[in-house]
């Protein structure tokens, strides 16, 4: 008989859960609520909230709004967004994840300290995905002067004769971050200062070893995740590394019956942006199939 297990450690992280709760509370009052960008990188969850009345907008559309309520999702926003809201009399419902908020404050303090010492000639470096909502919010704390590196290869482009202050997007790989730190330590000039700040969210980082052991336990892994999810890509690749019989799906409609042939155990897991109800739908689809 086919056994199916849903990973207990998968599902929304604290920041995403809080953002969705804030949206649901506001929508329950019958008010119009706008959300700046997808509230979570999961199309099916976004559709569910859209049916409740949540209106997703982009930055250009926000500029046209006045006297409304706009929710800022867990990823955070740059200072310019708050200034726009002030000018347009927009009430902000701020669901920025506390971990992201602390990181924004750290980077802003470092940038302000540099501005007071222009001769320092230092570099604020962020290990993160270029164009990602969280990274845009972080770079915005520095008047867009921070340098973003997406991978270990890009660290080689830094100027090692100048001071380097290294931060990380909260959902990046801890191992790759440490690899980057080691490289900078080996190459930084003796006259330059290097400081690194481990700003990776542990509720996300800890999922790596947990999801590895989960993936190893099963014949087939179904990784349920929106294809836009940065964190999802990292976790999916870890599952794939441990168990080559891993498939990324956005929902139950993408499950192929051929995958289940000769399979005894199926593990269903997902990203920090994957709702539990969606993983349960995938399980039910297999059982009903």
Protein Blocks (a to p, Z undefined) as FASTA:
>chain_A
ZZddddfkgccdfklmmmmmmmmmmmmnopacddehjfbacfklmmmmmmnopacddfkl
mmmpghiacdddfkopafklmmmmmmnopacddfbdfklmmmmmmmmmmmmmmmmmmmno
pacdddddehiaklmmmmmmnoopaccdfbfklmmmpcfkbccdddddfkbcfklmmmmm
mmmmmmpcfkbccddddfbdfklmmmmmmmmmmmmmpmbdcddddfklmklmmmmmmmmm
mmmcbccdfbfklpcfklmgopabdcddddfkbcfklmmmmmmmmmmZZ
